[in-house]
């Protein structure tokens, strides 16, 4: 029953009174490449509560993106289960909206506004075009892209494209917003700005977001709670609080301590792995 | 022991901050092009220049060297024949006959291709069928199907439509199918995320995302079809009643009216260019060019 221990650790006393919005329990995810069957995560469990900015943090190969795709419904777990509001996740749906890292997630044949209305109409949030237009404009203003609503995506910069994607995701008002390293392809300055803006948007409505990143600093700034995953296959290493940390606290000793702590957690694994690899090489040689 | 080399050190200079940056104004960033450059930048102008040069060479060659008109008429006499046949309506009737058959064949081919590709996207077997069938039939010249078509459908429009469908179908199906396969997984996931499945998913995500490939298929299919039709009409245009443009060319050559042959060829080229530049180019400008999928 090692599994029970994982989920129990995710339960804070305060949260126990509220039902979790998203309950991931003992999930093992596998996917096939041409030659291998890869186990991306092994018996991962965590609970996301309303208004959480829940971050999945880990090095590449820890299955954090795969986990997010599982929650989105693109991938079925081979073991364990995932529930949103108590209902098993079976397929992709507009109640869990994905924001990807790639800039090509906007439909190039639709303008900024049309990209959002397309989502609203097809996702079933709006019945009429005019209603969808109003909501789209509201969210375009929120991400400060008014004047660009009739622009096609190929005319926008990377940061602007990601803003549109976030606006599209938020306009759907999903139960949970799923963000897969949304700022990873941006330059450092734009990334800082986008993190700041995301937090401001969160202040408005306190939406729930599940955020994947490999940057410890981004996790600390953006996240309220951080799930640290170890690689090959992804397993839960720790779940930490970071709700009190923002851009403003990057200089604080606490920020630095937490950063070092997580760094050591992730780095300890790598040293162990390197040692194992070296030992294996020696045994073979 | 190596000789001691002094390494260059960075030179420490005083810092400064420019307070007047907002006041700075730039000079002429854009320089106007000369009138000639502007005109030369127009695509049509350059192409017209090439065309006129070719025509001038032709006219000069035939007139100056006094070439036998039965073998190679002057450009102007061929043009004269084209205009007079157009005016008296004979050529127009033939063109109309050809275009009518072409449109029927093209539309039928496209429709079958759409059904085929839909099957190909929904099942693996369908996809396998498309790649196998295109590999088999695409290299097969449609005109080679004509004897078989004549055997099955007789000497009539049905045979022409059959070979046209064969010409269009595989080019469009192959390009569309591979276009669909190249649609990024991100776009697919976005479509699924907003609840799109089945035919709406194909129509709203795959078709626009693969439009550059579909357009290529349609253009290739059009060129195949047009060539095939003229070729087929050369073979048996007359027996199917009115006869089309291909028959007009064949007839002219039989009557040793070489101007007529050239007039017919002009017409073939003219229609080809018109469809390419007016129809396909405009669709491209309004879609994939506007969306930044093609320059």
Interface residues (C-beta under 8 A of the other chain):
Chain A: X69 X72 X73 X74 X91 X92 X93 X94 X96 X97 X98 X100 X102 X104 X105 X107 X108 X109 X118 X119 X122 X123 X124 X152 X153 X154 X155 X172
Chain B: X184 X186 X187 X189 X190 X192 X193 X194 X195 X196 X200 X204 X205 X208 X209 X211 X287 X290 X291 X292 X293
